[in-house]
Amino acid sequence: ENLETARSIVTKLVESFHPLGDIVGGGGKSEYTPTTTTYTNPTEQSDLLLDLAQIHTRLGDLQRGNNSVANTSDCISDYTTALKLRTKVL
């Protein structure tokens, strides 16, 4: 529950400077509206992207730990999103 809240907050912050439609959700319009705060410092932007990647990794870990077949695709989706975010930064 806390991770979902963190994901939502950090995603909103990231959306203020980087559209995530191509990374989160497989394309199209994002479900988040940009905030008025913008992060123009590249270091801050990279840190937020890496934070969001870490959150998706933890969510994937939790879903994998549940050992449910239904959660397997969600787990892979979170790991894939984390990889795409890290690739953008690195």
Wavefront OBJ file of the C-alpha trace (Angstrom):
o trace
v 0.000 0.000 0.000
v 2.807 2.418 0.865
v 4.669 1.484 -2.300
v 1.603 2.201 -4.418
v 1.311 5.620 -2.790
v 4.999 6.287 -3.362
v 4.662 5.153 -6.988
v 1.788 7.537 -7.522
v 3.573 10.522 -5.968
v 6.914 9.964 -7.681
v 5.217 9.311 -11.021
v 3.433 12.652 -10.763
v 6.741 14.362 -10.065
v 8.419 12.619 -12.993
v 5.511 13.512 -15.291
v 6.287 17.191 -14.628
v 9.419 16.894 -16.775
v 9.205 13.571 -18.630
v 6.104 11.970 -20.168
v 5.935 8.334 -19.096
v 3.342 7.134 -21.587
v 5.984 5.248 -23.552
v 7.367 3.577 -20.411
v 4.474 3.045 -18.010
v 1.401 1.390 -19.433
v 2.800 0.617 -22.856
v 2.184 3.938 -24.565
v -0.500 6.476 -25.046
v -1.624 9.207 -22.727
v -0.475 9.004 -19.139
v -3.004 8.661 -16.341
v -1.223 11.421 -14.437
v -1.474 15.149 -14.906
v 1.732 17.138 -14.661
v 2.294 19.167 -11.528
v 3.260 22.822 -11.507
v 6.671 21.980 -10.036
v 9.293 21.337 -12.659
v 12.655 19.729 -12.138
v 15.078 21.350 -14.520
v 18.214 20.115 -12.836
v 19.300 16.927 -14.667
v 20.581 15.418 -11.417
v 17.179 15.830 -9.749
v 15.475 14.346 -12.807
v 17.809 11.342 -12.819
v 17.301 10.819 -9.095
v 13.515 10.837 -9.468
v 13.650 8.407 -12.406
v 15.892 6.075 -10.416
v 13.600 6.373 -7.376
v 10.634 5.409 -9.525
v 12.600 2.489 -10.965
v 13.402 1.303 -7.440
v 9.738 1.502 -6.458
v 8.752 -0.614 -9.472
v 11.477 -3.128 -8.588
v 10.149 -3.438 -5.037
v 6.586 -3.844 -6.301
v 7.801 -6.605 -8.608
v 9.596 -8.278 -5.701
v 6.427 -8.235 -3.611
v 4.314 -9.645 -6.421
v 6.876 -12.367 -7.073
v 6.879 -13.203 -3.363
v 3.147 -13.834 -3.438
v 3.803 -16.832 -5.753
v 0.545 -16.352 -7.581
v 0.273 -17.172 -11.276
v -1.945 -14.111 -11.745
v 0.760 -11.878 -10.280
v 3.458 -13.172 -12.638
v 2.523 -10.849 -15.480
v 2.253 -7.888 -13.055
v 5.654 -8.793 -11.637
v 7.235 -8.900 -15.095
v 5.527 -5.633 -16.016
v 6.984 -3.867 -12.967
v 10.466 -5.270 -13.626
v 10.243 -4.196 -17.277
v 9.166 -0.687 -16.282
v 12.060 -0.455 -13.810
v 14.490 -1.558 -16.515
v 13.160 1.016 -18.999
v 13.444 3.792 -16.415
v 17.003 2.835 -15.533
v 17.908 2.641 -19.217
v 16.672 6.212 -19.693
v 19.035 7.400 -16.946
v 22.044 5.228 -17.642
l 1 2 3 4 5 6 7 8 9 10 11 12 13 14 15 16 17 18 19 20 21 22 23 24 25 26 27 28 29 30 31 32 33 34 35 36 37 38 39 40 41 42 43 44 45 46 47 48 49 50 51 52 53 54 55 56 57 58 59 60 61 62 63 64 65 66 67 68 69 70 71 72 73 74 75 76 77 78 79 80 81 82 83 84 85 86 87 88 89 90
